[in-house]
Every structure is written in structure tokens, then in C-alpha cells.
Amino acid sequence: MKQLRFGILSTARIGRTNWKAIFNSGNAIVSAVASRDVERGREYIRSCQSEFPFASQPVALGSYEELLAAKNVDAVYIPLPTGLRKEWVLRAAAAGKHVVCEKPCGIGYADVQEMTAACAKNRVQFMDGVMFMHHPRLARVREVLDDGKSVGPVRRMASAFSFLGAGNFSDSNIRVDGRLEPTGCLGDLGWYCIRFTLWALKWQLPHSVTGRILSQSEPVGGRLPAPTDFSAELFFDGGVSAGFYCSFRAAQQQWAFVSGRDGWLRLPDFVHPFDAHEPVFEANCAEIRPSGSRGTQIEARGPNPGELGHPTAQNTVMFRNFANQVFSGKLNEEWPMWALKTQRVMDACYQSAQEAAKPIKLEFKL
């Protein structure tokens, strides 16, 4: 079987989870890890290999430039801070490397447009790392939304994604440093709420949005403030509206609710299923499983998301899908479009918040 050879830029913690996903994908491997500190890269590889060992041990490289020049790297996974992603996506595209980029993809829409255009020009695939988009459950949710009777025409959507940043989170975590993560919780968590809303409405853009920064980090130690509590309203044609809340200051939650003329649909765990092996959702008080079977409500409703990286986990499927797309020899043009539209809406929400919740009208052209 063909195997897509991934290089990981940086030793970020999320990379450990996705190392496992790549390991279990069946059609991809990690061949290199780049770090500014080569010894840190070696230790990272030793630690990951001890749990999920590739047949050929990945090589530790002392610079991102060296990784992009490596002949044994076909694609790169970029979990760098948002403020650094544009440069390395552009460099990866120029080097002929396919790109999986964490979200938010860039500081603003213009940056992401440049990034995706560079990938298209160099005939390399671009995808943002939104795992739930690759979960088989989503296809079943689509069936219910589109069956014409369970929910009917959508009237209202609501979603929330939050976790409590405990300990020294507010002092040292890069997600509250506006220099590296200017949109804070909006980019880190609100991205998922916006993505689910646009997906559910078949990529229709809102005609206007409003956003509010409810709290933000303190500008200490030379850093800039970043939102830590954020809410927004999205207004679509036909009287459809959607609201979302994201926060580093509230307990863990990750739910989405769709209200329609004829019924409703609820995902209590739309980002990371509580039960990674048997995820469910609800429509009009009935529990629905991706297989189509129905049963009593499962008990796995705790605060921790389900296991990631196992052979059928959503992040494993994401990397498997990405590798298969590359091997097809064709570019998936929908994946960049998803990122562009999500970024455009996020930018408008943030702009509105900076202008005292002024409604921002949207126009979008690829």
C-alpha cells in the first residue's frame, strides 16, 4: 500500500495525538519532525515511537527549512501558532509539499486566500485540521437534515464550545497571547461553531454578523490582548439565524442545536464525540447512531472527549482521507473553500466585536 510521508513542523502537543492518527491511518507515516532545538525533536520522536513505532524511525531535523527540503517528505502537518502559519504554508507549497494546517489557518481572509492560491498553483493539496468534518456521523446527520420531515427548513442554529483554562493558562498559554493568536478563543474554539453552521446550511454565507468580546486576556509581559469569552450572531437569507458562544472561562461544552419548522436535531458533542466508537445524536427525542440503529441513550456523557487516534477515530480518518486524496492525483477544491468561508465569517465576527458589535455585511468571491 502507498504511504504518504508526513513531516511535522514543531513539537507541539497536538502533534502527538496526530502522530497516533497517522500511525493508524494505514496509508501514511511520519518520516521527519522539525524543531528549532534538534535534541527536543529527537526526544519527541523517541517518546512517540515508544508508543506508536513506525518501521523506519522518523528523522529529527534542526530547522523547518531542512524539513521542507527533505526528499523523504511528501506532506507537512503545521500546528504552529496562527501568526506563523502563512509563511510556512507558502514555503511548503513552493517546495511541492501537501499541507494539513491547523486552525484558524491565518491572521485574516487575505492571508488564507494567498495560502490556498499558492497551494493550488503548485498543485499541492490544502486542508485545515477540523477533525469532525471527516467523522462518518456527519453523513448521517446530513441525511436527517435533508430528509424533509425530521427537521424541515432550518429556522435557528445555536452552538457552544468552551473549556476552563485552569492553572497558569491565563498567564502562559499562547492561546491568550494576541501576538501569536490574535482572535483567541474565537479562532481556537469559535472556528468549529462557524464551521458546523456553514456545513449544516450547505455553505451558504450569512449576509451579516455581529460579534462581542465578552472578556479578553490582560496585555502583560509584552503580549497583546486576545478574546477569552466571545459570542456572535449570524444572519442568513430566508430569516435563518445562528448564534454561538466560545470561551476559555467556562466549563467544557461542545454542543450544537438545529431548530427547524418541523423538528429539531441536537449533537451534545459535535467537536469530539464523547463515545469515540459509537457516537450518537438526537432528533426529536430519538437517539440516532451512524449505523442507523436506535437504542437507549449511552451513558458516556462526561466532560472528556472520546479517544482520538484509534483506527476509526475522526482524526485518523482525516489523515487517511487526505492521503487518499493526494494519491488520487486530483486536488480536492472543497477543502480550501471550507477554510476560506470559515475564515471570512470569523473575520467578520471579530471585526464587529472590535467595532462595538456593529453589524458587518459579508461578500464572498473565490
Residue pairs with C-beta under 8 A, 6 or more apart in sequence:
1 26
1 27
2 27
2 323
2 327
3 27
3 28
3 29
3 323
4 27
4 28
4 29
4 74
4 75
4 98
4 322
4 323
4 326
4 327
5 28
5 29
5 30
5 31
5 32
5 72
5 73
5 74
5 75
6 22
6 28
6 29
6 30
6 31
6 73
6 74
6 75
6 76
6 77
6 100
6 319
7 30
7 31
7 32
7 33
7 34
7 61
7 67
7 68
7 70
7 73
7 75
7 76
7 77
7 97
8 15
8 18
8 19
8 30
8 32
8 33
8 34
8 76
8 77
8 79
9 34
9 64
9 67
9 76
9 77
9 78
9 79
9 80
9 88
10 34
10 35
10 64
10 79
10 80
11 33
11 35
11 40
11 41
11 44
12 79
12 80
14 79
14 102
15 33
15 44
15 77
15 79
16 44
16 47
16 48
17 308
17 309
17 315
18 77
18 79
18 129
18 309
18 315
18 319
19 30
19 48
19 52
19 309
20 48
20 51
20 52
20 308
20 309
20 310
20 316
21 308
21 309
21 313
21 315
21 316
21 318
21 319
22 28
22 29
22 30
22 77
22 319
23 29
23 30
23 52
23 54
23 309
24 52
24 309
24 310
24 311
24 313
24 316
25 316
25 319
25 320
25 323
26 311
26 320
27 320
27 323
27 324
27 327
28 75
28 319
28 320
28 322
28 323
29 54
29 55
29 56
29 58
30 48
30 54
30 58
31 56
31 58
31 59
31 70
31 72
31 73
32 58
32 59
32 60
32 61
32 67
32 70
32 72
32 73
33 41
33 44
33 45
33 58
33 59
33 60
33 61
33 67
34 41
34 60
34 61
34 62
34 63
34 64
34 66
34 67
35 41
35 44
35 60
35 61
35 62
36 62
36 63
37 62
38 60
38 61
38 62
41 60
41 61
41 62
42 60
44 60
45 57
45 58
45 60
49 57
49 58
59 70
59 72
61 67
61 70
64 88
64 91
65 91
67 73
67 76
68 76
68 88
68 91
68 92
68 95
68 97
69 95
73 97
74 97
74 98
74 326
75 97
75 98
75 99
75 100
75 125
75 322
75 323
75 326
76 88
76 92
76 97
76 98
76 99
76 100
77 100
77 129
78 85
78 88
78 89
78 92
78 99
78 100
78 101
78 102
79 102
79 129
80 88
80 102
81 174
81 180
81 181
82 104
82 105
82 106
82 107
82 180
82 181
82 182
82 183
82 187
83 107
83 179
83 180
83 181
83 182
84 180
85 101
85 102
85 105
85 106
85 115
86 106
86 107
86 111
86 112
86 114
86 115
89 99
89 101
89 105
89 115
89 118
89 119
89 126
90 114
90 115
90 118
92 98
92 99
92 124
93 99
93 115
93 118
93 119
93 121
93 122
93 124
93 126
94 118
94 122
96 122
96 124
97 124
98 119
98 124
98 125
98 126
98 322
98 326
99 119
99 124
99 125
99 126
99 127
100 127
100 128
100 129
100 318
100 319
100 322
101 115
101 126
101 127
101 128
101 129
101 339
102 128
102 129
103 128
103 129
103 130
103 187
103 191
103 339
103 342
104 183
104 187
104 188
104 191
104 342
104 343
104 346
105 111
105 112
105 115
105 128
105 339
105 343
106 112
106 115
106 343
107 182
108 343
108 347
109 340
109 343
109 344
109 347
112 339
112 340
112 343
113 340
115 126
116 126
116 336
116 339
116 340
119 125
119 126
119 336
120 126
120 331
120 333
120 336
123 331
125 322
125 325
125 326
125 331
125 332
125 335
126 335
126 336
126 339
127 318
127 322
127 332
127 335
127 336
127 339
128 335
128 338
128 339
128 342
129 315
129 318
130 191
130 192
130 195
130 338
131 271
131 272
131 308
131 314
131 315
131 318
132 138
132 192
132 196
132 270
132 271
132 272
132 314
133 195
133 199
133 318
133 338
134 314
134 315
134 317
134 318
134 321
135 273
135 279
135 314
135 317
136 290
136 317
137 273
137 279
137 281
137 290
138 199
139 290
140 281
140 288
140 289
140 290
140 292
141 265
141 267
141 281
144 150
144 151
144 265
144 283
144 288
145 151
145 154
145 200
145 258
145 265
149 262
149 263
150 260
150 262
150 263
150 265
150 283
150 284
151 258
151 260
151 261
151 262
151 263
151 264
151 265
151 283
152 260
152 261
152 262
152 263
153 238
153 260
153 261
153 262
154 200
154 201
154 240
154 258
154 259
154 260
155 239
155 240
155 241
155 259
155 260
155 261
156 240
156 241
156 242
156 258
156 259
157 197
157 200
157 201
157 240
157 241
157 242
157 243
157 256
157 257
157 258
157 259
158 242
158 243
158 244
158 256
158 257
158 259
159 192
159 193
159 196
159 197
159 242
159 243
159 244
159 245
159 255
159 256
159 257
159 270
160 193
160 244
160 245
160 246
160 253
160 254
160 255
161 189
161 190
161 192
161 193
161 244
161 245
161 246
161 253
161 254
161 271
162 185
162 189
162 245
162 246
162 247
162 248
162 249
162 250
162 251
162 252
162 253
162 254
163 189
163 247
163 248
163 250
163 251
163 252
164 248
164 249
164 250
164 251
164 252
165 173
165 175
165 176
165 228
165 248
165 249
169 176
169 248
170 176
170 217
170 218
170 228
170 248
171 220
174 180
174 181
175 181
175 184
175 185
175 188
175 226
175 248
176 184
176 217
176 223
176 226
176 228
176 248
177 217
177 223
177 224
177 226
178 184
178 217
178 219
178 223
178 224
178 225
178 226
179 222
179 223
179 224
181 187
181 188
181 226
182 224
182 226
183 190
183 226
183 227
183 346
183 350
184 216
184 217
184 226
184 227
184 228
184 230
184 248
185 226
185 227
185 228
185 229
185 230
185 246
185 247
185 248
186 211
186 227
186 230
186 232
186 246
186 346
186 349
186 350
186 353
187 346
188 246
188 248
189 246
189 247
189 248
190 230
190 232
190 244
190 246
190 346
190 349
191 342
191 346
192 254
192 270
192 271
193 244
193 245
193 246
193 256
194 234
194 244
194 342
194 345
194 346
194 349
195 338
195 342
196 256
196 270
197 234
197 242
197 244
198 204
198 205
198 338
198 341
198 342
198 345
199 338
200 256
200 258
201 236
201 240
201 242
203 337
203 338
203 341
204 236
204 237
205 236
205 341
205 344
205 345
205 362
205 364
206 234
206 235
206 236
206 242
206 345
206 362
207 235
207 236
207 237
207 361
207 362
208 235
208 359
208 360
208 361
208 362
209 232
209 233
209 234
209 235
209 345
209 348
209 349
209 352
209 359
209 360
209 362
210 232
210 233
210 349
210 352
210 357
210 358
210 359
210 360
211 230
211 231
211 232
211 233
211 348
211 349
211 350
211 351
211 352
211 353
211 357
211 360
212 230
212 231
212 232
212 352
212 353
212 357
213 227
213 229
213 230
213 353
213 354
214 227
214 229
214 230
214 231
214 247
215 227
215 228
215 229
215 249
216 225
216 226
216 227
216 228
216 229
217 223
217 225
217 226
217 228
218 225
219 225
227 350
227 353
228 247
228 248
228 249
229 246
229 247
229 248
229 249
229 250
230 245
230 246
230 247
230 349
230 353
231 243
231 244
231 245
231 246
232 243
232 244
232 349
232 352
232 353
233 241
233 242
233 243
234 241
234 242
234 243
234 244
234 345
234 349
235 241
236 242
251 303
252 303
252 304
254 268
254 269
254 270
254 271
254 272
254 305
255 266
255 267
255 268
255 269
255 270
256 266
256 267
256 270
257 264
257 265
257 266
257 267
258 264
258 265
258 266
263 283
263 284
264 283
264 284
265 281
265 282
265 283
265 284
266 281
266 282
266 283
267 281
267 282
268 274
268 281
268 282
268 301
269 279
269 305
269 306
271 305
272 305
272 306
272 308
272 314
273 279
273 305
273 306
273 314
274 298
274 300
274 301
274 302
274 304
274 305
274 306
275 298
275 300
275 306
276 305
276 306
276 307
276 308
276 310
276 313
276 314
277 306
277 307
277 310
277 312
278 289
278 298
279 289
279 290
279 306
280 287
280 288
280 289
280 297
280 298
281 287
281 288
282 288
286 294
287 294
287 295
287 296
287 297
288 294
289 295
300 306
306 313
307 313
308 314
308 315
308 316
309 315
309 316
310 316
325 331
325 332
337 366
340 364
340 366
341 364
344 362
344 364
345 362
348 360
348 362
349 360
351 360
352 358
352 359
352 360
